[in-house]
Amino acid sequence: MATAKTRAQLRRLNALSLIRSALSGKFQRGEDQNVRLEEIAALCGQRARSRAGRDCHAVRDLLLTIASEWDLGREQLEDQSDACLAAIAEMLSPPR
């Protein structure tokens, strides 16, 4: 388990934890397996459809942020930018 030394690292670890938790509920996978964009897209799509009361413009903006921030050259979730992880975590977080 990694220890956060700064606020940015804490936010990043929090986002990764939320994403991993959501993935473990949807996909049967080991912790060491790579998370690919297809799995994130499927999970985000399911969450978008299951919450019809969400602001559709905000959901669209989050999905566009995820798509534009995802680095296709580095396929592992941990290698993605802080902005990408934050958008994925916000998309997967429970409604407020």
Summary of the structure (lengths in Angstrom):
residues: 96
radius of gyration: 13.1
end to end distance: 28.5
largest distance: 37.9
contacts: 223
relative contact order: 0.18
helix: 65%
strand: 0%
